[in-house]
Amino acid sequence: MKRRNFIKRTSTSALLLGAGSFPLSAFNEPEIQKLTILHTNDVHSRIEPFPMDGGRYQGMGGAARRAALIKKVRKEEKNVLLLDSGDIFQGTPYFNFFGGELEFKLMSKMGYDVATIGNHDFDAGIDGLNKQMKQASFPLINCNYDFSDTVLNGNVKPFLILEREDIKIGILGVGIELSGLVPEKDYKATQYLDPIEKANYFASLLKNEEKCDLVICLSHLGYSYKHDKVSDVVLAKTSQHIDLILGGHTHTFLEQPDRIKNRDGKPVLINQVGWAGIMLGRLDFYFEKNVKNKCATCKNILIKP
């Protein structure tokens, strides 16, 4: 499918993804709780909309429009999470001039809850990333980068637990191997650890020990590859306790969230919304109170004039 046509379709598409067995007719009953998840990935310092120059994405995106959409959803919905899957930096002169300060300040104004780290977030060096983190009102998480011998030691946690009403959400982050993508001088002594092993370890902790109702992985691994490189699809197939993977890195516009069976034959949802802030991802999860049933609907939002 051509990308232009695809974007037009995804802006209006909606999909029901069953992870439980209770009927949609029950959504308005008191025992059903709703959680709305908004997410972005690979925004790449795209502060303004694309110029009206006849290009493929002319007029699309822009931080102000995204902020307005987020504000609108928050007025309409009681329980909202706002997440990002990395590559916040690099791509426009705003990053070249301000080194990530503006990106973090705008995300803080929008009320992001948490983000993970992409390879381009090291483009001002690990010291530059650390310097700008004070501008972020939200934490950065990653569980497979060992920052023990770097300035980020103690500043990046493997996961975060948030609560909305009675819904407990565990969120972990994983990143792509930096060697070969990022100059060693930029990530310095950061050690890359197996993302599948680490993600499964912390997902088990969140689900079994912390008793989270939903486990989300913010991933900057990439959606899928033709070879055996670790990806979101590979992670989903080898996981046990992850419910949702929100991906980045490959700039993939998914027509609808992918639904992959994990090691136990249970569904894992994968969503990714392209790049440059052209789309705002949205998933609505419905939880049946006091039982484990849940299901989700998805409607990604095209950010256009």
SEFI-898028 format. One line per field, with one value per residue (C-alpha): chain; x, y, z negated. Coordinates in steps of 0.1 Angstrom, whole numbers. Layout:
// residues N
chain: (A ...)
xx: (X ...)
yy: (Y ...)
zz: (Z ...)
END
This chain:
// residues 305
chain: (A A A A A A A A A A A A A A A A A A A A A A A A A A A A A A A A A A A A A A A A A A A A A A A A A A A A A A A A A A A A A A A A A A A A A A A A A A A A A A A A A A A A A A A A A A A A A A A A A A A A A A A A A A A A A A A A A A A A A A A A A A A A A A A A A A A A A A A A A A A A A A A A A A A A A A A A A A A A A A A A A A A A A A A A A A A A A A A A A A A A A A A A A A A A A A A A A A A A A A A A A A A A A A A A A A A A A A A A A A A A A A A A A A A A A A A A A A A A A A A A A A A A A A A A A A A A A A A A A A A A A A A A A A A A A A A A A A A A A A A A A A A A A A A A A A A A A A A A A A A A A A A A A)
xx: (0 14 22 1 -30 -21 -20 -54 -68 -52 -65 -101 -96 -107 -101 -114 -86 -99 -77 -106 -141 -166 -189 -186 -221 -208 -184 -209 -215 -200 -177 -158 -129 -114 -78 -68 -32 -18 17 43 76 105 92 128 126 97 84 65 43 59 61 35 60 42 59 43 37 30 10 11 23 34 38 10 -16 -5 -8 -43 -53 -39 -58 -90 -87 -79 -111 -131 -115 -109 -78 -52 -15 9 40 69 91 123 142 129 160 176 160 155 176 158 179 211 206 191 204 171 160 130 118 118 102 73 68 66 40 20 22 40 41 72 95 122 156 162 196 193 188 225 233 245 264 254 265 242 213 220 222 188 170 164 140 118 91 88 113 132 132 153 161 188 213 237 246 266 298 282 267 232 239 208 190 174 152 143 105 78 45 15 -20 -52 -82 -80 -58 -22 1 37 58 93 117 141 165 184 221 240 272 272 244 259 296 311 322 285 274 307 307 270 267 241 223 200 166 146 161 158 123 110 126 110 77 75 83 56 30 37 52 38 4 1 -31 -13 23 35 69 82 105 131 140 122 90 103 133 139 167 169 177 158 125 91 77 105 101 64 68 93 76 52 39 40 5 14 45 46 75 98 130 117 92 65 30 9 -26 -37 -19 -4 -16 11 9 35 52 20 -3 -17 -20 5 -4 22 16 38 28 54 76 78 47 25 2 -8 -14 -44 -56 -85 -82 -113 -109 -135 -132 -120 -113 -85 -106 -96 -99 -88 -99 -75 -79 -47 -52 -37 -23 -33 -44)
yy: (0 34 55 85 63 44 75 86 52 50 84 70 33 17 -19 -41 -63 -89 -99 -110 -124 -98 -82 -46 -40 -40 -10 14 -7 4 -26 -17 7 25 35 57 54 81 76 89 77 91 127 138 174 181 211 227 211 201 231 235 227 200 173 140 152 189 206 175 172 200 202 227 206 175 194 205 169 156 183 174 137 145 166 137 108 102 80 89 80 98 78 81 54 73 93 125 144 151 160 198 229 232 203 217 250 240 204 189 215 226 191 181 214 209 173 185 211 184 162 131 105 86 80 56 63 61 59 95 107 102 126 153 127 110 142 163 139 141 179 182 157 185 200 169 166 130 101 82 44 16 -18 -31 -3 -5 31 22 38 69 102 86 62 64 88 62 35 2 6 28 19 42 40 53 47 10 2 -5 -1 -13 3 -8 4 -13 0 -10 -20 13 -1 6 32 57 67 51 86 95 67 61 32 23 -14 -31 -60 -86 -68 -100 -113 -80 -72 -106 -103 -70 -79 -109 -87 -62 -88 -113 -94 -59 -73 -48 -51 -40 -43 -20 -21 11 -2 14 -20 -16 -32 -61 -71 -96 -112 -124 -90 -84 -65 -59 -89 -111 -97 -103 -140 -147 -128 -141 -111 -81 -70 -41 -30 6 7 30 32 18 47 21 33 3 2 -13 -27 -61 -90 -116 -147 -149 -180 -190 -184 -151 -120 -92 -60 -40 -4 22 55 63 93 132 135 129 107 104 68 60 27 24 -5 -17 -37 -58 -50 -77 -101 -105 -98 -69 -58 -28 -6 15 47 64 102 119 153 176 212)
zz: (0 9 -22 -12 -9 -40 -61 -49 -59 -93 -103 -103 -111 -143 -154 -182 -196 -220 -249 -270 -265 -279 -254 -240 -252 -288 -282 -298 -329 -362 -365 -333 -336 -306 -301 -271 -259 -236 -222 -198 -184 -163 -164 -155 -167 -143 -162 -133 -107 -74 -50 -23 5 23 4 -7 -43 -36 -64 -86 -122 -145 -182 -187 -169 -188 -221 -212 -203 -236 -255 -238 -246 -283 -285 -270 -289 -326 -326 -301 -296 -272 -262 -237 -223 -216 -189 -204 -191 -157 -124 -123 -132 -165 -177 -162 -179 -213 -218 -228 -253 -233 -227 -264 -274 -249 -259 -296 -286 -269 -301 -288 -315 -304 -274 -264 -247 -210 -193 -180 -216 -219 -190 -214 -233 -265 -284 -262 -269 -306 -305 -290 -312 -338 -312 -312 -339 -329 -334 -308 -312 -297 -311 -287 -287 -316 -325 -356 -344 -328 -338 -334 -363 -386 -362 -340 -357 -340 -345 -360 -377 -373 -385 -370 -392 -401 -371 -378 -348 -346 -318 -308 -281 -257 -232 -201 -200 -198 -183 -146 -149 -173 -176 -207 -219 -221 -243 -260 -286 -281 -280 -257 -274 -258 -253 -253 -285 -303 -290 -301 -335 -343 -327 -350 -379 -370 -363 -390 -419 -414 -402 -373 -353 -321 -312 -284 -267 -252 -225 -202 -187 -154 -142 -121 -100 -72 -91 -127 -143 -175 -168 -183 -166 -179 -214 -213 -202 -229 -257 -284 -304 -280 -269 -247 -227 -216 -191 -173 -152 -119 -113 -106 -99 -110 -95 -128 -158 -151 -172 -179 -201 -229 -242 -261 -231 -245 -224 -225 -207 -188 -176 -159 -143 -118 -125 -127 -148 -118 -138 -175 -185 -205 -222 -246 -270 -289 -321 -338 -375 -398 -369 -344 -312 -291 -255 -234 -205 -184 -164 -154 -148 -118 -128 -99 -92)
END
